Amino acid sequence: MIYIRELLKPTNDYVFKRLFGYVGNEEITKGLLSSIIEDVEINSVKLDCKEILEQDLSSDKFGILDIRAVLNNNIQCNIEMQIVDKKDIENRLLFYWSKLYSKSINLGSNYIEAQRTIIILFADYCIKNLDSIKKYFTKWHICEDEYKNVVLTKNFEIYIIELPKYEQYADSASINTWVKFLRYPEVIKMSEIENNEALKNAKKLLEEISQNEYEQELAFKRDLYLMDKEAIKAAGYDKGIETGEKNEKIKIAKKLLKENIDISVIMKVTELTEEEINSLK
């Protein structure tokens, strides 16, 4: 029996993609999605994923840590774990949906062939615009203002799971055990998941990667990058980087070096080369 010292956090967006986004993990992903999308029997999941490279973890490049899947060969789906509140998540969700929806329409095809497109967001923070909603799991469509039971199109669909609300608003929904696993994988009991093969496999995989030094290092580097970015933002350097000339960026790089911010992060935010930054030491 393998002794697990400490499990990696599934809320780390690298770990989340490692569990649910890698080819070979389709049955695990199907189990998670089946607990969310209850009006469809999901028979097949096709994952569209390139393996994450180490250098990708110090980047905010669009789509690197999202999970893209095709369900039953005719439903487009994007799944994301969002750790940091960037204050623009509503617009980001619409952008993700529009990009994915447009890809479902082949050039020259009739719009009637456009596929149902679903965006699923796991937010490891509370979304300010949803403060008045007393539940952690919400489903969104385009509805008429007065006739709210009339949905304009089923092709537009967004699910939002605000993880911090779970403790207060957990109910009998099937998504609950998956959310508990994402937040507290170490306290999930086998008796809770003995009839859930996908969740058992998810926990087994998490235990395996948690014992792998390379996987541990990748998860740590992702955490470090996000913490460094938040430190830069908190210190007010991000605004100077956006508007400053090269001399200003050099000044900011010097300050970040003194605060022991990783060089790869400084390179990303200042656009200075590694040689330029090393010369400032």
FIZA-573321 format. One record per residue: x, y, z of N, C-alpha, C in turn; residue in one letter; residue number from 1. Coordinates in nm, 2 decimals. Layout:
SITE    nxx    nyy    nzz   caxx   cayy   cazz    cxx    cyy    czz type seq
SITE      X      Y      Z      X      Y      Z      X      Y      Z    A NUM
...
This chain:
SITE    nxx    nyy    nzz   caxx   cayy   cazz    cxx    cyy    czz type seq
SITE   0.08  -0.12   0.00   0.00   0.00   0.00   0.09   0.12   0.00    M   1
SITE   0.06   0.22  -0.09   0.14   0.34  -0.10   0.10   0.44   0.01    I   2
SITE   0.19   0.49   0.09   0.16   0.59   0.19   0.17   0.73   0.12    Y   3
SITE   0.06   0.80   0.13   0.05   0.93   0.07   0.08   1.04   0.17    I   4
SITE   0.20   1.10   0.16   0.23   1.20   0.26   0.14   1.33   0.25    R   5
SITE   0.13   1.38   0.13   0.05   1.50   0.11   0.00   1.50  -0.03    E   6
SITE  -0.13   1.51  -0.05  -0.19   1.51  -0.18  -0.18   1.65  -0.25    L   7
SITE  -0.15   1.66  -0.38  -0.15   1.78  -0.45  -0.29   1.83  -0.45    L   8
SITE  -0.31   1.96  -0.46  -0.44   2.02  -0.46  -0.50   2.02  -0.60    K   9
SITE  -0.62   1.96  -0.62  -0.69   1.96  -0.75  -0.73   2.10  -0.79    P  10
SITE  -0.73   2.20  -0.69  -0.76   2.34  -0.73  -0.64   2.41  -0.79    T  11
SITE  -0.53   2.35  -0.78  -0.41   2.40  -0.86  -0.45   2.38  -1.01    N  12
SITE  -0.45   2.48  -1.09  -0.50   2.46  -1.23  -0.42   2.36  -1.31    D  13
SITE  -0.29   2.35  -1.28  -0.21   2.25  -1.35  -0.26   2.11  -1.31    Y  14
SITE  -0.27   2.08  -1.18  -0.32   1.95  -1.13  -0.46   1.92  -1.18    V  15
SITE  -0.54   2.02  -1.19  -0.68   2.00  -1.24  -0.67   1.95  -1.39    F  16
SITE  -0.59   2.02  -1.47  -0.58   1.97  -1.61  -0.51   1.84  -1.62    K  17
SITE  -0.42   1.81  -1.53  -0.35   1.68  -1.53  -0.45   1.56  -1.50    R  18
SITE  -0.55   1.59  -1.41  -0.65   1.49  -1.38  -0.76   1.48  -1.48    L  19
SITE  -0.81   1.59  -1.54  -0.92   1.58  -1.62  -0.90   1.62  -1.77    F  20
SITE  -0.78   1.66  -1.80  -0.76   1.71  -1.94  -0.66   1.63  -2.03    G  21
SITE  -0.60   1.53  -1.96  -0.50   1.45  -2.04  -0.57   1.33  -2.11    Y  22
SITE  -0.53   1.31  -2.24  -0.58   1.19  -2.31  -0.54   1.07  -2.23    V  23
SITE  -0.64   0.98  -2.21  -0.63   0.86  -2.13  -0.71   0.88  -2.01    G  24
SITE  -0.75   1.00  -1.97  -0.83   1.02  -1.85  -0.98   1.05  -1.89    N  25
SITE  -1.02   1.01  -2.00  -1.16   1.04  -2.05  -1.27   0.99  -1.96    E  26
SITE  -1.25   0.87  -1.90  -1.36   0.82  -1.81  -1.37   0.90  -1.68    E  27
SITE  -1.26   0.95  -1.64  -1.26   1.04  -1.52  -1.34   1.17  -1.56    I  28
SITE  -1.30   1.23  -1.67  -1.36   1.35  -1.71  -1.51   1.33  -1.74    T  29
SITE  -1.55   1.22  -1.80  -1.69   1.19  -1.82  -1.77   1.18  -1.69    K  30
SITE  -1.71   1.12  -1.59  -1.77   1.12  -1.46  -1.80   1.26  -1.40    G  31
SITE  -1.70   1.34  -1.41  -1.72   1.48  -1.36  -1.82   1.55  -1.44    L  32
SITE  -1.82   1.55  -1.57  -1.91   1.62  -1.65  -2.06   1.57  -1.64    L  33
SITE  -2.07   1.44  -1.62  -2.20   1.38  -1.60  -2.27   1.43  -1.48    S  34
SITE  -2.19   1.46  -1.37  -2.25   1.52  -1.25  -2.29   1.66  -1.27    S  35
SITE  -2.24   1.73  -1.37  -2.28   1.87  -1.40  -2.39   1.88  -1.50    I  36
SITE  -2.37   1.82  -1.62  -2.46   1.83  -1.73  -2.56   1.72  -1.72    I  37
SITE  -2.67   1.74  -1.65  -2.76   1.63  -1.61  -2.87   1.60  -1.72    E  38
SITE  -2.88   1.69  -1.82  -2.99   1.66  -1.92  -2.93   1.58  -2.04    D  39
SITE  -2.81   1.54  -2.03  -2.75   1.47  -2.14  -2.68   1.34  -2.09    V  40
SITE  -2.71   1.23  -2.15  -2.63   1.11  -2.12  -2.50   1.11  -2.20    E  41
SITE  -2.39   1.13  -2.13  -2.26   1.14  -2.19  -2.20   1.00  -2.22    I  42
SITE  -2.20   0.97  -2.35  -2.15   0.83  -2.38  -2.00   0.83  -2.42    N  43
SITE  -1.95   0.95  -2.47  -1.81   0.96  -2.51  -1.76   1.10  -2.49    S  44
SITE  -1.63   1.10  -2.46  -1.56   1.22  -2.43  -1.43   1.22  -2.51    V  45
SITE  -1.41   1.31  -2.60  -1.29   1.33  -2.68  -1.21   1.45  -2.63    K  46
SITE  -1.09   1.43  -2.57  -1.02   1.54  -2.52  -0.92   1.59  -2.62    L  47
SITE  -0.92   1.72  -2.63  -0.82   1.79  -2.72  -0.72   1.86  -2.63    D  48
SITE  -0.61   1.79  -2.61  -0.51   1.84  -2.51  -0.37   1.81  -2.56    C  49
SITE  -0.29   1.92  -2.55  -0.14   1.90  -2.57  -0.08   1.90  -2.43    K  50
SITE   0.02   1.81  -2.42   0.08   1.80  -2.28   0.14   1.94  -2.24    E  51
SITE   0.13   1.97  -2.12   0.17   2.10  -2.07   0.33   2.09  -2.05    I  52
SITE   0.39   2.19  -2.11   0.54   2.20  -2.09   0.57   2.29  -1.97    L  53
SITE   0.69   2.27  -1.92   0.73   2.34  -1.80   0.73   2.49  -1.82    E  54
SITE   0.77   2.54  -1.93   0.77   2.68  -1.96   0.63   2.74  -1.97    Q  55
SITE   0.53   2.65  -1.99   0.39   2.70  -2.00   0.33   2.75  -1.87    D  56
SITE   0.39   2.69  -1.76   0.34   2.72  -1.63   0.37   2.86  -1.58    L  57
SITE   0.46   2.93  -1.65   0.49   3.07  -1.62   0.43   3.16  -1.73    S  58
SITE   0.30   3.14  -1.75   0.24   3.21  -1.87   0.09   3.22  -1.84    S  59
SITE   0.03   3.32  -1.89  -0.12   3.34  -1.89  -0.17   3.32  -2.03    D  60
SITE  -0.10   3.27  -2.12  -0.14   3.25  -2.26  -0.28   3.18  -2.27    K  61
SITE  -0.36   3.23  -2.35  -0.50   3.18  -2.36  -0.50   3.03  -2.39    F  62
SITE  -0.58   2.96  -2.31  -0.61   2.82  -2.34  -0.51   2.72  -2.29    G  63
SITE  -0.40   2.76  -2.23  -0.29   2.66  -2.20  -0.35   2.56  -2.09    I  64
SITE  -0.42   2.61  -1.99  -0.46   2.53  -1.88  -0.61   2.50  -1.89    L  65
SITE  -0.68   2.54  -1.99  -0.82   2.50  -2.01  -0.82   2.36  -2.06    D  66
SITE  -0.94   2.30  -2.04  -0.96   2.16  -2.09  -1.07   2.17  -2.20    I  67
SITE  -1.04   2.13  -2.32  -1.13   2.13  -2.43  -1.17   1.99  -2.46    R  68
SITE  -1.31   1.97  -2.48  -1.36   1.83  -2.50  -1.47   1.84  -2.60    A  69
SITE  -1.50   1.73  -2.67  -1.62   1.71  -2.75  -1.69   1.59  -2.69    V  70
SITE  -1.82   1.62  -2.65  -1.90   1.52  -2.59  -2.00   1.46  -2.69    L  71
SITE  -2.01   1.33  -2.69  -2.10   1.25  -2.79  -2.08   1.30  -2.93    N  72
SITE  -1.97   1.35  -2.96  -1.93   1.39  -3.10  -2.01   1.51  -3.15    N  73
SITE  -2.09   1.58  -3.06  -2.16   1.69  -3.11  -2.18   1.80  -3.01    N  74
SITE  -2.12   1.80  -2.90  -2.13   1.90  -2.80  -1.99   1.95  -2.77    I  75
SITE  -1.96   2.08  -2.79  -1.84   2.14  -2.76  -1.83   2.18  -2.61    Q  76
SITE  -1.72   2.16  -2.54  -1.72   2.19  -2.40  -1.58   2.24  -2.36    C  77
SITE  -1.58   2.34  -2.28  -1.45   2.40  -2.23  -1.46   2.40  -2.08    N  78
SITE  -1.36   2.34  -2.01  -1.37   2.33  -1.86  -1.24   2.40  -1.81    I  79
SITE  -1.26   2.49  -1.71  -1.15   2.56  -1.65  -1.15   2.57  -1.50    E  80
SITE  -1.04   2.56  -1.44  -1.02   2.59  -1.30  -0.96   2.73  -1.29    M  81
SITE  -1.02   2.82  -1.23  -0.97   2.96  -1.22  -0.94   2.99  -1.07    Q  82
SITE  -0.81   3.02  -1.05  -0.76   3.03  -0.91  -0.77   3.18  -0.87    I  83
SITE  -0.73   3.27  -0.96  -0.71   3.41  -0.92  -0.83   3.49  -0.98    V  84
SITE  -0.89   3.57  -0.89  -0.99   3.66  -0.94  -0.94   3.78  -1.01    D  85
SITE  -0.95   3.78  -1.14  -0.90   3.88  -1.23  -1.00   3.99  -1.25    K  86
SITE  -1.12   3.98  -1.19  -1.23   4.09  -1.20  -1.29   4.10  -1.33    K  87
SITE  -1.26   4.01  -1.42  -1.32   4.02  -1.56  -1.37   3.88  -1.61    D  88
SITE  -1.41   3.80  -1.51  -1.44   3.66  -1.55  -1.56   3.65  -1.64    I  89
SITE  -1.66   3.74  -1.62  -1.78   3.73  -1.70  -1.75   3.75  -1.85    E  90
SITE  -1.67   3.85  -1.88  -1.63   3.88  -2.02  -1.54   3.76  -2.07    N  91
SITE  -1.46   3.71  -1.99  -1.37   3.59  -2.03  -1.46   3.47  -2.07    R  92
SITE  -1.56   3.45  -1.99  -1.65   3.33  -2.02  -1.72   3.35  -2.15    L  93
SITE  -1.76   3.47  -2.18  -1.83   3.50  -2.31  -1.73   3.49  -2.42    L  94
SITE  -1.60   3.53  -2.40  -1.50   3.52  -2.50  -1.47   3.37  -2.53    F  95
SITE  -1.45   3.29  -2.42  -1.43   3.15  -2.44  -1.54   3.08  -2.52    Y  96
SITE  -1.67   3.12  -2.48  -1.78   3.05  -2.55  -1.78   3.09  -2.70    W  97
SITE  -1.76   3.22  -2.73  -1.77   3.26  -2.87  -1.66   3.19  -2.95    S  98
SITE  -1.54   3.18  -2.90  -1.43   3.12  -2.97  -1.46   2.97  -3.00    K  99
SITE  -1.52   2.90  -2.90  -1.55   2.76  -2.91  -1.67   2.74  -3.00    L 100
SITE  -1.77   2.83  -2.99  -1.89   2.81  -3.07  -1.86   2.84  -3.22    Y 101
SITE  -1.77   2.94  -3.25  -1.74   2.96  -3.39  -1.66   2.85  -3.45    S 102
SITE  -1.59   2.77  -3.37  -1.51   2.66  -3.43  -1.60   2.55  -3.47    K 103
SITE  -1.73   2.55  -3.41  -1.82   2.44  -3.44  -1.89   2.45  -3.58    S 104
SITE  -1.87   2.57  -3.64  -1.93   2.60  -3.77  -1.82   2.60  -3.87    I 105
SITE  -1.83   2.50  -3.96  -1.73   2.49  -4.07  -1.76   2.61  -4.17    N 106
SITE  -1.65   2.65  -4.23  -1.66   2.76  -4.33  -1.76   2.72  -4.44    L 107
SITE  -1.86   2.80  -4.47  -1.95   2.77  -4.57  -2.07   2.69  -4.53    G 108
SITE  -2.07   2.65  -4.40  -2.18   2.56  -4.35  -2.30   2.65  -4.31    S 109
SITE  -2.41   2.59  -4.30  -2.53   2.65  -4.25  -2.52   2.67  -4.10    N 110
SITE  -2.57   2.78  -4.05  -2.57   2.81  -3.90  -2.65   2.71  -3.82    Y 111
SITE  -2.74   2.64  -3.89  -2.82   2.54  -3.82  -2.73   2.42  -3.77    I 112
SITE  -2.61   2.41  -3.83  -2.52   2.30  -3.80  -2.44   2.34  -3.68    E 113
SITE  -2.45   2.46  -3.63  -2.37   2.50  -3.51  -2.40   2.41  -3.39    A 114
SITE  -2.30   2.37  -3.32  -2.32   2.27  -3.21  -2.34   2.34  -3.07    Q 115
SITE  -2.41   2.27  -2.99  -2.43   2.31  -2.85  -2.29   2.33  -2.79    R 116
SITE  -2.27   2.44  -2.72  -2.14   2.48  -2.67  -2.15   2.52  -2.52    T 117
SITE  -2.08   2.45  -2.44  -2.09   2.46  -2.30  -1.96   2.50  -2.24    I 118
SITE  -1.96   2.60  -2.15  -1.85   2.65  -2.08  -1.87   2.61  -1.93    I 119
SITE  -1.77   2.55  -1.87  -1.78   2.52  -1.72  -1.66   2.58  -1.65    I 120
SITE  -1.70   2.67  -1.55  -1.60   2.73  -1.48  -1.60   2.69  -1.33    L 121
SITE  -1.49   2.64  -1.28  -1.47   2.62  -1.14  -1.39   2.74  -1.09    F 122
SITE  -1.45   2.82  -1.00  -1.38   2.94  -0.95  -1.34   2.91  -0.80    A 123
SITE  -1.22   2.92  -0.77  -1.17   2.90  -0.63  -1.18   3.04  -0.56    D 124
SITE  -1.28   3.11  -0.59  -1.31   3.24  -0.52  -1.46   3.27  -0.55    Y 125
SITE  -1.51   3.36  -0.47  -1.65   3.40  -0.49  -1.66   3.52  -0.59    C 126
SITE  -1.75   3.51  -0.69  -1.76   3.61  -0.79  -1.86   3.72  -0.74    I 127
SITE  -1.81   3.84  -0.74  -1.88   3.95  -0.68  -2.02   3.97  -0.73    K 128
SITE  -2.04   3.96  -0.87  -2.17   3.97  -0.93  -2.27   3.87  -0.89    N 129
SITE  -2.22   3.76  -0.82  -2.31   3.65  -0.78  -2.33   3.64  -0.63    L 130
SITE  -2.29   3.75  -0.56  -2.30   3.75  -0.42  -2.44   3.72  -0.37    D 131
SITE  -2.54   3.77  -0.44  -2.68   3.76  -0.40  -2.74   3.62  -0.42    S 132
SITE  -2.67   3.54  -0.50  -2.72   3.40  -0.53  -2.67   3.30  -0.42    I 133
SITE  -2.77   3.25  -0.35  -2.74   3.16  -0.24  -2.73   3.01  -0.27    K 134
SITE  -2.64   2.99  -0.37  -2.60   2.85  -0.40  -2.46   2.86  -0.47    K 135
SITE  -2.39   2.75  -0.47  -2.26   2.75  -0.53  -2.25   2.70  -0.67    Y 136
SITE  -2.36   2.65  -0.72  -2.37   2.59  -0.86  -2.48   2.66  -0.94    F 137
SITE  -2.44   2.73  -1.04  -2.54   2.80  -1.12  -2.52   2.77  -1.27    T 138
SITE  -2.64   2.77  -1.34  -2.65   2.74  -1.48  -2.71   2.86  -1.56    K 139
SITE  -2.64   2.90  -1.67  -2.68   3.02  -1.74  -2.72   2.99  -1.88    W 140
SITE  -2.83   3.05  -1.92  -2.88   3.05  -2.06  -2.91   3.19  -2.11    H 141
SITE  -2.95   3.21  -2.23  -3.01   3.34  -2.28  -3.16   3.33  -2.27    I 142
SITE  -3.22   3.41  -2.18  -3.36   3.41  -2.16  -3.42   3.55  -2.19    C 143
SITE  -3.55   3.55  -2.22  -3.63   3.67  -2.23  -3.65   3.73  -2.10    E 144
SITE  -3.64   3.86  -2.08  -3.65   3.93  -1.95  -3.78   3.90  -1.88    D 145
SITE  -3.89   3.91  -1.95  -4.02   3.89  -1.89  -4.06   3.74  -1.88    E 146
SITE  -4.03   3.67  -1.99  -4.07   3.52  -2.00  -3.94   3.44  -1.97    Y 147
SITE  -3.90   3.44  -1.85  -3.77   3.38  -1.81  -3.76   3.23  -1.83    K 148
SITE  -3.87   3.17  -1.85  -3.87   3.03  -1.88  -3.85   2.99  -2.03    N 149
SITE  -3.85   3.10  -2.11  -3.82   3.08  -2.25  -3.68   3.10  -2.28    V 150
SITE  -3.61   3.00  -2.33  -3.47   3.00  -2.36  -3.45   3.03  -2.51    V 151
SITE  -3.37   3.13  -2.55  -3.36   3.16  -2.69  -3.29   3.05  -2.77    L 152
SITE  -3.18   2.99  -2.71  -3.12   2.88  -2.78  -3.05   2.80  -2.67    T 153
SITE  -3.05   2.67  -2.69  -2.98   2.58  -2.60  -2.83   2.56  -2.64    K 154
SITE  -2.79   2.63  -2.75  -2.65   2.62  -2.79  -2.56   2.70  -2.69    N 155
SITE  -2.62   2.80  -2.62  -2.54   2.88  -2.53  -2.57   2.82  -2.39    F 156
SITE  -2.46   2.79  -2.32  -2.48   2.73  -2.18  -2.35   2.75  -2.10    E 157
SITE  -2.36   2.81  -1.99  -2.25   2.83  -1.90  -2.28   2.78  -1.76    I 158
SITE  -2.19   2.70  -1.70  -2.20   2.65  -1.57  -2.09   2.72  -1.48    Y 159
SITE  -2.13   2.77  -1.37  -2.03   2.83  -1.28  -2.04   2.76  -1.14    I 160
SITE  -1.92   2.71  -1.09  -1.92   2.64  -0.96  -1.82   2.73  -0.88    I 161
SITE  -1.88   2.80  -0.78  -1.80   2.88  -0.69  -1.76   2.79  -0.57    E 162
SITE  -1.64   2.74  -0.57  -1.60   2.64  -0.47  -1.61   2.69  -0.32    L 163
SITE  -1.57   2.82  -0.29  -1.58   2.86  -0.15  -1.72   2.86  -0.09    P 164
SITE  -1.83   2.86  -0.18  -1.96   2.86  -0.13  -2.01   2.71  -0.10    K 165
SITE  -1.93   2.62  -0.13  -1.97   2.48  -0.12  -2.02   2.44   0.03    Y 166
SITE  -1.94   2.48   0.13  -1.97   2.44   0.26  -2.10   2.50   0.31    E 167
SITE  -2.14   2.62   0.26  -2.26   2.68   0.31  -2.38   2.63   0.23    Q 168
SITE  -2.36   2.60   0.10  -2.48   2.57   0.02  -2.48   2.43  -0.04    Y 169
SITE  -2.40   2.34   0.01  -2.41   2.20  -0.04  -2.54   2.14  -0.02    A 170
SITE  -2.59   2.06  -0.12  -2.72   2.00  -0.11  -2.71   1.85  -0.15    D 171
SITE  -2.81   1.80  -0.21  -2.81   1.66  -0.25  -2.76   1.63  -0.39    S 172
SITE  -2.72   1.74  -0.46  -2.68   1.73  -0.60  -2.56   1.63  -0.62    A 173
SITE  -2.56   1.57  -0.73  -2.45   1.47  -0.76  -2.31   1.53  -0.77    S 174
SITE  -2.31   1.66  -0.80  -2.18   1.73  -0.81  -2.11   1.75  -0.68    I 175
SITE  -2.19   1.74  -0.57  -2.13   1.76  -0.44  -2.00   1.68  -0.41    N 176
SITE  -2.01   1.55  -0.43  -1.89   1.47  -0.40  -1.77   1.51  -0.48    T 177
SITE  -1.79   1.54  -0.61  -1.68   1.59  -0.69  -1.62   1.72  -0.63    W 178
SITE  -1.71   1.81  -0.59  -1.66   1.94  -0.54  -1.58   1.91  -0.41    V 179
SITE  -1.63   1.82  -0.33  -1.56   1.79  -0.20  -1.43   1.73  -0.23    K 180
SITE  -1.42   1.65  -0.34  -1.29   1.59  -0.38  -1.19   1.70  -0.42    F 181
SITE  -1.24   1.80  -0.50  -1.16   1.91  -0.55  -1.11   1.99  -0.43    L 182
SITE  -1.19   2.02  -0.33  -1.15   2.10  -0.22  -1.08   2.03  -0.11    R 183
SITE  -1.12   1.91  -0.08  -1.06   1.83   0.03  -1.04   1.69  -0.01    Y 184
SITE  -0.95   1.66  -0.10  -0.93   1.52  -0.15  -0.88   1.43  -0.04    P 185
SITE  -0.82   1.48   0.06  -0.76   1.40   0.17  -0.87   1.34   0.26    E 186
SITE  -0.99   1.41   0.27  -1.09   1.36   0.36  -1.20   1.28   0.30    V 187
SITE  -1.19   1.26   0.16  -1.29   1.18   0.09  -1.27   1.03   0.14    I 188
SITE  -1.38   0.97   0.19  -1.38   0.83   0.24  -1.42   0.74   0.13    K 189
SITE  -1.36   0.62   0.13  -1.39   0.52   0.02  -1.54   0.49   0.03    M 190
SITE  -1.60   0.49   0.14  -1.75   0.46   0.15  -1.83   0.56   0.08    S 191
SITE  -1.77   0.69   0.06  -1.85   0.79  -0.02  -1.84   0.77  -0.17    E 192
SITE  -1.74   0.70  -0.21  -1.71   0.69  -0.36  -1.71   0.55  -0.41    I 193
SITE  -1.75   0.45  -0.32  -1.73   0.31  -0.36  -1.81   0.28  -0.48    E 194
SITE  -1.92   0.35  -0.51  -2.01   0.32  -0.63  -1.98   0.42  -0.74    N 195
SITE  -1.87   0.50  -0.73  -1.84   0.60  -0.83  -1.70   0.57  -0.88    N 196
SITE  -1.70   0.49  -0.99  -1.57   0.44  -1.04  -1.49   0.55  -1.09    E 197
SITE  -1.55   0.65  -1.16  -1.47   0.77  -1.21  -1.40   0.84  -1.10    A 198
SITE  -1.47   0.87  -0.99  -1.41   0.94  -0.88  -1.31   0.86  -0.81    L 199
SITE  -1.33   0.73  -0.80  -1.22   0.64  -0.74  -1.09   0.65  -0.82    K 200
SITE  -1.11   0.65  -0.96  -1.00   0.66  -1.04  -0.93   0.79  -1.04    N 201
SITE  -1.01   0.90  -1.02  -0.95   1.03  -1.00  -0.87   1.04  -0.88    A 202
SITE  -0.92   0.99  -0.77  -0.84   0.99  -0.64  -0.71   0.91  -0.65    K 203
SITE  -0.72   0.79  -0.72  -0.61   0.71  -0.74  -0.50   0.78  -0.82    K 204
SITE  -0.54   0.84  -0.93  -0.45   0.92  -1.01  -0.39   1.03  -0.94    L 205
SITE  -0.47   1.10  -0.86  -0.41   1.21  -0.78  -0.31   1.16  -0.68    L 206
SITE  -0.33   1.05  -0.62  -0.23   0.99  -0.53  -0.10   0.95  -0.60    E 207
SITE  -0.12   0.91  -0.73   0.00   0.87  -0.80   0.08   0.99  -0.84    E 208
SITE   0.02   1.10  -0.89   0.10   1.21  -0.93   0.15   1.29  -0.81    I 209
SITE   0.08   1.27  -0.70   0.13   1.34  -0.58   0.26   1.28  -0.52    S 210
SITE   0.29   1.15  -0.57   0.41   1.09  -0.53   0.52   1.10  -0.63    Q 211
SITE   0.49   1.17  -0.74   0.58   1.19  -0.85   0.65   1.32  -0.84    N 212
SITE   0.79   1.32  -0.82   0.86   1.44  -0.79   0.85   1.54  -0.91    E 213
SITE   0.85   1.49  -1.03   0.83   1.58  -1.14   0.70   1.65  -1.14    Y 214
SITE   0.59   1.58  -1.11   0.46   1.64  -1.11   0.45   1.74  -0.99    E 215
SITE   0.51   1.70  -0.88   0.51   1.79  -0.76   0.58   1.92  -0.80    Q 216
SITE   0.69   1.91  -0.88   0.76   2.03  -0.92   0.68   2.12  -1.01    E 217
SITE   0.61   2.06  -1.10   0.53   2.14  -1.19   0.42   2.21  -1.12    L 218
SITE   0.35   2.14  -1.03   0.24   2.20  -0.95   0.30   2.32  -0.86    A 219
SITE   0.42   2.30  -0.81   0.48   2.40  -0.73   0.52   2.52  -0.81    F 220
SITE   0.57   2.50  -0.93   0.61   2.61  -1.02   0.48   2.69  -1.06    K 221
SITE   0.37   2.63  -1.08   0.25   2.70  -1.11   0.20   2.78  -0.99    R 222
SITE   0.21   2.73  -0.87   0.17   2.80  -0.75   0.26   2.92  -0.74    D 223
SITE   0.39   2.90  -0.76   0.49   3.00  -0.74   0.47   3.12  -0.84    L 224
SITE   0.44   3.08  -0.96   0.42   3.19  -1.06   0.30   3.27  -1.03    Y 225
SITE   0.19   3.21  -0.98   0.07   3.28  -0.95   0.09   3.37  -0.83    L 226
SITE   0.16   3.32  -0.73   0.19   3.40  -0.61   0.28   3.52  -0.64    M 227
SITE   0.38   3.49  -0.73   0.47   3.60  -0.77   0.39   3.71  -0.84    D 228
SITE   0.29   3.67  -0.93   0.21   3.77  -1.00   0.13   3.85  -0.91    K 229
SITE   0.07   3.78  -0.81  -0.01   3.85  -0.71   0.07   3.95  -0.63    E 230
SITE   0.20   3.91  -0.60   0.29   4.00  -0.52   0.32   4.12  -0.60    A 231
SITE   0.34   4.10  -0.73   0.37   4.22  -0.82   0.25   4.31  -0.83    I 232
SITE   0.13   4.25  -0.84   0.01   4.33  -0.85  -0.01   4.41  -0.72    K 233
SITE   0.01   4.34  -0.60  -0.01   4.40  -0.47   0.09   4.52  -0.45    A 234
SITE   0.21   4.50  -0.50   0.31   4.61  -0.49   0.28   4.73  -0.58    A 235
SITE   0.19   4.71  -0.68   0.16   4.82  -0.77   0.25   4.83  -0.89    G 236
SITE   0.33   4.73  -0.91   0.43   4.73  -1.02   0.36   4.70  -1.15    Y 237
SITE   0.25   4.63  -1.15   0.19   4.59  -1.28   0.15   4.71  -1.36    D 238
SITE   0.10   4.82  -1.30   0.06   4.94  -1.38   0.18   5.01  -1.44    K 239
SITE   0.29   5.01  -1.37   0.41   5.07  -1.42   0.46   4.99  -1.54    G 240
SITE   0.45   4.86  -1.53   0.49   4.77  -1.64   0.41   4.80  -1.77    I 241
SITE   0.27   4.82  -1.75   0.18   4.84  -1.86   0.21   4.97  -1.93    E 242
SITE   0.25   5.07  -1.86   0.26   5.20  -1.92   0.41   5.25  -1.93    T 243
SITE   0.50   5.19  -1.87   0.64   5.24  -1.86   0.72   5.21  -1.99    G 244
SITE   0.83   5.30  -2.01   0.93   5.27  -2.11   1.03   5.17  -2.05    E 245
SITE   1.13   5.14  -2.13   1.22   5.04  -2.09   1.30   5.08  -1.96    K 246
SITE   1.33   5.20  -1.95   1.40   5.24  -1.82   1.31   5.22  -1.70    N 247
SITE   1.18   5.24  -1.72   1.09   5.21  -1.61   1.08   5.06  -1.58    E 248
SITE   1.08   4.98  -1.68   1.08   4.84  -1.67   1.21   4.78  -1.60    K 249
SITE   1.32   4.85  -1.63   1.44   4.81  -1.57   1.44   4.84  -1.42    I 250
SITE   1.38   4.95  -1.38   1.37   4.99  -1.24   1.28   4.89  -1.17    K 251
SITE   1.17   4.85  -1.23   1.08   4.75  -1.17   1.15   4.62  -1.16    I 252
SITE   1.22   4.58  -1.26   1.29   4.45  -1.26   1.39   4.45  -1.14    A 253
SITE   1.46   4.56  -1.12   1.56   4.56  -1.00   1.48   4.54  -0.87    K 254
SITE   1.37   4.61  -0.86   1.29   4.59  -0.73   1.24   4.45  -0.72    K 255
SITE   1.20   4.39  -0.83   1.15   4.25  -0.82   1.26   4.15  -0.78    L 256
SITE   1.38   4.18  -0.84   1.49   4.09  -0.80   1.52   4.10  -0.65    L 257
SITE   1.51   4.22  -0.59   1.54   4.24  -0.45   1.43   4.16  -0.37    K 258
SITE   1.31   4.14  -0.43   1.21   4.07  -0.36   1.21   3.92  -0.39    E 259
SITE   1.32   3.88  -0.46   1.34   3.74  -0.49   1.23   3.68  -0.58    N 260
SITE   1.17   3.76  -0.67   1.07   3.71  -0.77   1.15   3.63  -0.87    I 261
SITE   1.09   3.52  -0.91   1.16   3.43  -1.01   1.19   3.51  -1.14    D 262
SITE   1.30   3.48  -1.20   1.34   3.55  -1.32   1.25   3.52  -1.43    I 263
SITE   1.19   3.40  -1.44   1.10   3.37  -1.55   0.98   3.46  -1.54    S 264
SITE   0.93   3.49  -1.42   0.82   3.58  -1.40   0.85   3.72  -1.44    V 265
SITE   0.97   3.77  -1.40   1.01   3.90  -1.43   1.02   3.92  -1.58    I 266
SITE   1.07   3.82  -1.65   1.08   3.82  -1.80   0.94   3.84  -1.86    M 267
SITE   0.85   3.76  -1.81   0.71   3.77  -1.86   0.65   3.91  -1.85    K 268
SITE   0.66   3.96  -1.73   0.59   4.09  -1.70   0.66   4.21  -1.75    V 269
SITE   0.79   4.21  -1.76   0.87   4.33  -1.81   0.91   4.32  -1.95    T 270
SITE   0.91   4.20  -2.01   0.95   4.17  -2.15   1.10   4.20  -2.17    E 271
SITE   1.17   4.20  -2.06   1.32   4.21  -2.07   1.37   4.07  -2.09    L 272
SITE   1.49   4.05  -2.15   1.55   3.92  -2.17   1.62   3.87  -2.04    T 273
SITE   1.65   3.75  -2.04   1.71   3.69  -1.92   1.85   3.75  -1.90    E 274
SITE   1.92   3.78  -2.01   2.05   3.84  -2.00   2.04   3.98  -1.94    E 275
SITE   1.94   4.06  -1.99   1.92   4.19  -1.94   1.89   4.19  -1.79    E 276
SITE   1.81   4.10  -1.74   1.78   4.09  -1.60   1.89   4.05  -1.52    I 277
SITE   1.97   3.95  -1.57   2.09   3.90  -1.49   2.19   4.01  -1.48    N 278
SITE   2.20   4.10  -1.58   2.29   4.21  -1.57   2.26   4.31  -1.47    S 279
SITE   2.14   4.31  -1.41   2.09   4.40  -1.31   2.13   4.36  -1.17    L 280
SITE   2.17   4.24  -1.16   2.20   4.18  -1.02   2.32   4.25  -0.96    K 281
